[in-house]
């Protein structure tokens, strides 16, 4: 209410125009022009009524993304509450630009609080003061702006590495290296496991990722799989959401293949011996713990089951037919191979000496030794020749040089073969001096190491009866047949003595 008073005698009795030129603090200027006039019969004062409106204001909230690299989501839909003291005076919602404005409020001190964050963001729990102060009598609405930073929710991928088979290798899980790729296939982080096989990524934007192992820890096979992980919005009250993945790790194992070899000829057996059929025992590094027994069967080699990495010893349990036992233990080391190899293959050899024996011949005539009449004291036969060859070869010519021999008896009728490998041999006399009957071929089985097989052989001198029939030249009749007086006497001589 505004009041104008005329003092008597001062103002003439005419019409006046009244206008406000200065509003009280906190009010808007009333720019209305009022008419006022005095009359003689009027009162000494004129009252003019004018209403001034209190100034009001609006609060503008500007929502901004504090870290677009962590997620550039829409800022629309953020809900803010405006309090005057403890009284809620307005609720506003941001537009796509992230802005919202309150209704007209009386001047004063207010508090702005976020009630609902947009999808993908973390609720900002801070209280933001907004003071609407008098902006002057000519300003219709006072304004104040509040900027609220919005933090995109981050995600962390937690990885746990496990040993799929500790009994075959309980190695440390530290230093496994993994790569994390986003949906575009770009590597966004590289992480390394600790001693417990665990690791976590840095903060990542929400989304879908693939984890793959780049390097396996010592002793393990790299897991070739790709492991999808999704970091999903967990609500406005969660600053960091987590995605978990477990990657199993296989310990690398090995197999030992043991091949049987001939100490002289390698992969070729001698005589009738065979390199197949051996049996081996596999011991742990302590040389006492048996971990496997392997059988060659019809093959010349055998392979163990899968074994943990480490040192082993091979011992022959049963030699192949025709070979002497091999008693030594052979060390084999299964070492960690390439991380992409599941089974390391290690080769070993065990060499055996073939069983060897000799054939000895003592050659006699069935005649008494010169100077003796006793036929039991026989005369040795010098220069008798014998072929000895492996029966399975079929002939002396077909036999290998190591599997045949030519024997010639000395002046004592004695001959000794070279060492012959395991097998059945044919002994065949091929030549003898004088008119003697050669011994029939016979067989000898060389089956014991170092043994000499002795044979005493007699060559029989050829003997036959000579029948003489005397006949008459004219009649053809036998002379003296049935007449003892006509029996003739004949002297028979050896042509070599004539």
C-alpha positions in Angstrom: 0.0 0.0 0.0 1.4 3.3 -1.0 0.1 6.6 0.6 0.4 10.2 -0.8 -0.5 13.2 1.6 -1.2 16.8 0.6 -0.3 19.4 3.1 -2.8 22.4 3.1 -1.8 25.2 1.1 1.0 23.6 -0.6 -0.5 21.7 -3.6 -2.9 23.3 -5.9 -6.1 21.6 -6.5 -5.2 19.8 -9.8 -4.7 16.3 -11.1 -1.5 14.3 -10.5 0.2 11.2 -11.9 1.9 8.9 -9.4 4.5 6.2 -10.3 6.8 4.0 -8.2 10.5 4.6 -8.9 12.1 2.5 -6.2 10.8 -0.8 -4.9 11.6 -2.1 -1.4 14.3 -4.8 -1.2 13.0 -8.2 -2.3 10.1 -6.8 -4.4 9.6 -6.1 -8.1 9.1 -2.5 -9.2 5.5 -1.6 -9.9 5.6 0.4 -13.1 1.9 1.3 -13.0 1.0 5.0 -13.3 -1.7 6.1 -10.9 -4.0 9.2 -11.1 -4.4 11.4 -8.1 -6.3 14.7 -7.6 -7.4 17.0 -4.7 -10.6 18.8 -4.3 -11.5 21.7 -2.0 -13.9 19.7 -0.2 -11.6 16.7 0.0 -9.6 15.4 2.8 -6.1 16.8 3.4 -4.6 13.5 2.2 -4.9 11.3 -0.9 -4.3 7.6 -0.5 -3.0 5.6 -3.5 -3.0 1.8 -3.2 -0.2 -0.1 -5.1 0.7 -3.8 -4.7 4.4 -4.9 -5.1 5.1 -8.6 -6.0 7.9 -10.3 -4.1 10.6 -11.4 -6.5 10.8 -15.2 -7.2 13.5 -17.4 -8.9 14.1 -20.7 -10.6 16.9 -23.3 -10.0 18.4 -24.8 -13.1 20.2 -28.2 -12.7 22.8 -29.1 -15.3 23.8 -32.8 -15.4 27.2 -33.6 -17.0 29.1 -36.8 -17.6 32.2 -36.9 -15.5 34.0 -39.5 -17.6 32.7 -40.1 -21.1 35.4 -42.6 -21.7 33.8 -44.9 -19.1 30.4 -44.7 -20.8 28.6 -42.0 -22.8 25.0 -42.7 -21.8 22.0 -40.4 -22.1 21.6 -37.8 -19.4 17.9 -37.7 -19.7 15.7 -38.9 -16.9 17.8 -37.9 -13.9 15.3 -36.9 -11.1 16.2 -34.2 -8.6 14.5 -33.0 -5.5 14.7 -29.4 -4.2 14.3 -28.8 -0.5 13.8 -25.7 1.6 15.1 -26.9 4.9 13.5 -30.3 5.3 10.5 -29.4 3.1 10.4 -30.8 -0.4 9.3 -27.9 -2.6 9.8 -29.3 -6.1 10.9 -32.4 -8.1 12.4 -32.0 -11.6 13.6 -34.3 -14.3 16.4 -33.7 -16.8 15.9 -33.6 -20.6 18.2 -35.1 -23.2 20.6 -32.2 -22.7 20.8 -33.2 -19.0 19.0 -30.0 -17.9 16.0 -29.4 -15.7 14.5 -26.2 -14.2 12.4 -25.8 -11.2 9.1 -24.0 -10.9 9.2 -20.4 -9.6 10.3 -20.4 -6.0 10.5 -17.7 -3.4 13.9 -16.2 -2.8 15.9 -18.2 -0.3 18.4 -21.0 0.3 17.6 -24.4 -1.2 19.3 -27.8 -1.3 19.2 -29.9 -4.5 19.6 -33.7 -4.2 19.6 -36.4 -6.9 16.9 -39.0 -6.4 17.3 -41.0 -9.5 20.3 -41.4 -11.8 19.9 -42.1 -15.5 20.6 -45.6 -16.7 24.3 -46.4 -16.7 25.2 -43.8 -14.1 25.9 -43.9 -10.4 23.7 -41.8 -8.1 25.4 -38.6 -7.0 24.7 -38.6 -3.3 26.0 -35.1 -2.6 23.8 -32.2 -1.5 24.1 -29.1 -3.8 23.2 -25.7 -2.3 21.2 -23.4 -4.5 20.7 -19.8 -3.2 18.0 -17.7 -4.9 19.1 -14.1 -4.1 17.4 -10.8 -4.9 18.4 -9.9 -8.4 17.1 -6.3 -8.4 13.7 -4.6 -8.7 13.6 -4.9 -12.5 14.3 -8.7 -12.8 11.2 -10.8 -13.0 12.9 -14.1 -12.0 16.1 -14.7 -10.2 18.1 -17.7 -11.4 20.7 -20.0 -10.0 22.5 -22.9 -11.8 23.7 -26.0 -10.2 26.0 -28.4 -12.1 25.9 -32.0 -11.0 28.6 -34.4 -12.3 27.4 -37.8 -13.1 29.8 -40.7 -12.9 29.2 -43.6 -15.3 29.1 -46.9 -13.5 32.4 -48.8 -14.0 32.9 -52.6 -14.3 35.7 -54.8 -13.2 36.4 -58.3 -14.5 37.6 -60.7 -11.8 39.4 -63.8 -13.0 40.3 -67.0 -11.1 42.6 -69.6 -12.5 42.3 -73.1 -11.3 44.2 -76.3 -11.6 42.1 -79.0 -13.4 44.2 -81.9 -12.2 46.5 -81.3 -9.3 47.6 -85.0 -9.0 49.5 -84.8 -12.3 51.1 -81.4 -11.5 50.5 -79.0 -8.7 52.4 -76.0 -10.0 52.0 -72.4 -8.9 49.2 -70.5 -10.8 51.1 -67.2 -10.7 52.0 -65.2 -13.8 49.3 -66.4 -16.1 48.7 -63.6 -18.6 45.2 -62.8 -20.0 44.0 -60.3 -22.6 40.6 -58.7 -22.4 39.0 -57.6 -25.7 35.9 -55.5 -26.2 33.2 -56.2 -28.7 35.3 -54.6 -31.5 38.1 -57.1 -30.8 40.4 -54.4 -29.3 42.6 -55.4 -26.4 41.5 -53.1 -23.6 43.5 -54.6 -20.7 46.1 -57.2 -20.0 46.1 -58.8 -16.5 48.4 -61.2 -14.7 47.5 -63.7 -12.0 48.9 -63.7 -8.5 50.1 -66.7 -6.5 46.5 -67.7 -5.8 45.7 -67.6 -9.5 43.6 -64.5 -9.2 43.6 -61.1 -10.9 41.3 -58.2 -11.7 41.0 -55.8 -14.6 41.1 -52.1 -14.4 37.8 -50.2 -14.4 36.1 -50.8 -17.7 32.9 -49.4 -19.3 29.8 -51.6 -19.1 29.5 -54.0 -22.0 30.5 -57.4 -23.3 34.0 -58.6 -23.2 36.0 -61.7 -24.1 38.9 -63.0 -22.0 41.6 -65.2 -23.5 44.8 -66.6 -22.1 48.0 -65.3 -23.7 50.6 -67.0 -21.6 50.2 -70.0 -19.3 52.2 -70.4 -16.0 55.1 -72.8 -16.0 54.0 -76.4 -16.0 50.5 -75.7 -17.5 48.9 -75.9 -21.0 47.5 -72.6 -22.2 43.7 -72.7 -22.2 42.7 -72.0 -25.8 39.2 -71.1 -25.0 37.5 -67.7 -25.2 35.5 -66.7 -22.1 32.7 -64.1 -22.5 32.1 -61.8 -19.6 29.3 -59.2 -19.4 29.5 -56.1 -17.2 25.9 -55.2 -16.6 24.5 -52.1 -15.0 23.9 -53.0 -11.4 21.8 -50.0 -10.4 22.4 -46.4 -9.4 23.7 -47.3 -5.9 26.7 -49.4 -7.1 29.8 -47.6 -8.1 31.6 -50.7 -9.6 29.9 -53.8 -10.9 31.8 -57.1 -11.3 31.9 -59.8 -13.9 33.6 -63.1 -12.8 35.2 -65.8 -14.9 37.0 -69.0 -14.0 39.6 -70.5 -16.3 40.7 -74.1 -15.8 44.3 -74.9 -16.4 45.6 -78.4 -17.4 49.0 -79.3 -16.1 51.2 -80.5 -18.9 52.0 -84.2 -18.9 54.4 -86.4 -20.7 54.6 -89.9 -22.2 57.8 -91.9 -22.5 58.2 -94.2 -25.5 60.9 -96.8 -25.0 62.3 -98.5 -28.0 64.2 -101.8 -27.9 67.5 -101.9 -29.8 70.2 -104.3 -30.5 73.5 -103.0 -29.1 75.3 -103.9 -32.4 72.7 -103.7 -35.2 70.3 -101.1 -33.8 66.8 -101.7 -35.0 67.6 -105.0 -36.7 67.4 -108.2 -34.7 70.1 -110.9 -35.1 69.6 -114.5 -35.8 66.3 -115.8 -34.7 66.1 -113.3 -31.9 63.4 -110.7 -31.9 63.4 -107.1 -30.6 59.6 -107.3 -29.9 58.1 -108.5 -26.7 60.2 -106.7 -24.1 58.6 -105.5 -20.8 59.8 -102.3 -19.0 59.2 -100.8 -15.6 59.1 -97.1 -15.1 60.2 -95.7 -11.7 59.9 -92.3 -10.2 63.0 -90.1 -9.5 63.6 -92.0 -6.2 64.2 -95.2 -8.3 62.0 -97.1 -5.9 58.5 -96.1 -6.7 57.0 -98.0 -9.6 54.7 -95.7 -11.7 54.1 -97.8 -14.8 54.8 -101.1 -16.5 54.7 -101.1 -20.3 54.6 -104.1 -22.7 56.0 -104.1 -26.2 53.9 -107.1 -27.2 54.4 -107.6 -30.9 56.1 -104.2 -31.3 59.6 -103.1 -30.6 58.5 -100.2 -28.5 56.1 -99.3 -25.8 54.6 -96.1 -24.4 53.8 -95.1 -20.9 50.6 -93.7 -19.6 50.5 -89.9 -19.1 53.0 -88.9 -16.4 53.7 -85.7 -14.5 56.7 -83.7 -15.7 59.9 -84.8 -14.0 62.7 -87.3 -13.9 62.0 -91.1 -14.4 64.1 -94.2 -14.6 63.5 -97.0 -17.1 64.3 -100.6 -16.2 63.9 -103.7 -18.3 61.9 -106.3 -16.6 61.8 -109.0 -19.3 64.2 -109.0 -22.3 63.0 -110.0 -25.8 63.5 -113.5 -27.0 67.1 -114.2 -27.9 68.6 -111.3 -25.9 70.5 -111.1 -22.7 68.9 -109.1 -19.8 69.7 -105.3 -19.6 70.0 -104.5 -15.9 71.0 -100.9 -15.9 68.4 -98.1 -15.2 68.1 -95.4 -17.8 67.2 -91.8 -16.8 64.6 -90.0 -18.8 63.6 -86.3 -18.1 60.1 -85.1 -19.1 60.6 -81.3 -19.3 58.0 -78.6 -19.7 57.5 -78.0 -23.4 55.6 -75.4 -25.4 52.5 -74.0 -23.6 50.3 -75.2 -26.4 51.4 -78.8 -26.1 49.2 -81.0 -23.9 51.4 -84.1 -23.9 55.2 -83.9 -24.2 56.6 -87.0 -26.0 60.0 -88.2 -24.9 61.9 -91.1 -26.5 64.2 -93.5 -24.9 66.2 -96.6 -26.0 67.3 -99.7 -24.1 69.9 -101.7 -26.0 70.4 -105.4 -25.4 73.2 -107.8 -26.4 72.0 -110.8 -28.4 72.6 -114.2 -27.0 75.7 -115.7 -28.7 77.2 -119.1 -28.7 79.7 -121.2 -30.6 79.7 -124.6 -32.2 82.7 -126.9 -31.8 83.3 -130.0 -33.9 85.7 -132.9 -33.2 86.0 -134.9 -36.4 87.2 -138.6 -36.4 87.4 -141.5 -38.8 85.9 -144.7 -37.7 89.3 -146.3 -38.0 91.8 -146.9 -35.2 94.4 -144.3 -34.7 97.6 -145.2 -36.5 99.7 -147.5 -34.3 96.6 -148.7 -32.4 94.3 -151.6 -33.1 91.5 -150.6 -30.8 88.8 -149.0 -32.9 87.7 -147.0 -29.9 90.9 -145.0 -30.3 89.8 -143.2 -33.4 91.9 -141.3 -35.9 91.2 -137.5 -36.1 90.2 -136.3 -39.5 92.0 -133.1 -40.7 90.6 -130.8 -43.4 87.0 -131.8 -43.0 84.9 -128.7 -44.0 81.5 -127.7 -42.6 79.0 -125.0 -43.5 77.1 -123.6 -40.5 74.2 -121.2 -41.3 71.0 -120.0 -39.7 68.3 -122.4 -40.6 65.7 -119.7 -41.2 67.9 -118.2 -43.9 67.4 -121.3 -46.0 70.9 -121.7 -47.1 74.5 -120.8 -46.4 74.5 -118.4 -49.3 71.4 -116.6 -48.1 72.5 -116.2 -44.5 74.0 -113.0 -43.3 77.8 -113.1 -42.7 77.2 -112.8 -39.0 74.8 -115.8 -39.1 77.1 -118.3 -40.9 80.6 -119.8 -40.7 82.9 -122.1 -42.6 84.7 -124.6 -40.4 87.8 -126.6 -41.4 89.1 -129.1 -38.9 92.8 -129.0 -37.9 95.2 -131.9 -37.5 93.4 -132.9 -34.3 90.0 -133.0 -36.1 89.0 -129.8 -34.1 87.2 -126.7 -35.4 85.4 -123.9 -33.5 83.0 -121.5 -35.0 82.9 -117.8 -34.4 80.2 -116.4 -32.0 76.8 -116.9 -33.6 73.7 -115.0 -32.6 70.7 -116.7 -31.0 68.9 -119.2 -33.3 68.7 -122.6 -34.9 71.7 -123.5 -37.1 72.3 -126.1 -39.7 75.6 -127.9 -39.5 76.4 -129.4 -42.9 79.6 -131.3 -43.8 80.5 -130.3 -47.3 83.9 -131.9 -47.9 86.2 -134.5 -46.3 89.5 -136.1 -47.4 89.5 -139.7 -48.5 86.7 -142.0 -49.4 84.4 -141.4 -46.4 80.8 -140.9 -46.0 79.9 -137.3 -45.1 77.9 -136.8 -41.9 74.2 -136.0 -42.5 73.3 -132.4 -41.8 72.1 -131.7 -38.3 70.7 -128.8 -36.3 72.1 -126.9 -33.3 70.0 -124.4 -31.2 72.2 -121.6 -29.9 70.2 -120.5 -27.0 72.5 -119.8 -24.1 74.9 -116.9 -23.7 78.6 -117.9 -24.0 77.9 -121.6 -24.4 80.0 -123.8 -26.7 78.0 -126.6 -28.3 80.2 -129.6 -28.8 79.7 -132.3 -31.4 81.9 -135.4 -32.0 81.5 -136.6 -35.6 82.7 -139.8 -37.3 83.1 -140.1 -41.0 82.7 -143.7 -42.1 85.1 -145.1 -44.7 83.3 -146.5 -47.7 83.3 -150.4 -47.5 81.6 -152.9 -49.9 81.8 -156.5 -50.9 83.3 -157.5 -54.3 81.5 -160.4 -56.0 83.5 -162.3 -58.7 81.7 -164.7 -61.0 83.9 -166.8 -63.4 82.0 -168.0 -66.5 82.9 -170.2 -69.5 83.7 -168.0 -72.5 81.9 -170.3 -74.8 78.9 -171.6 -72.9 78.5 -168.7 -70.5 78.1 -171.1 -67.7 79.5 -170.4 -64.3 82.7 -172.2 -63.9 83.0 -174.1 -60.7 79.4 -173.7 -59.8 78.7 -176.6 -57.4 82.2 -178.0 -57.9 84.6 -177.2 -55.1 87.6 -178.4 -57.1 87.1 -175.8 -59.7 86.9 -172.8 -57.3 89.4 -170.1 -58.2 91.3 -167.9 -55.8 91.6 -164.2 -56.4 93.9 -161.5 -55.1 92.3 -158.1 -54.7 94.6 -155.0 -54.4 94.1 -151.3 -53.8 94.9 -149.5 -57.0 96.8 -146.9 -55.0 99.1 -149.6 -53.9 100.0 -150.9 -57.4 
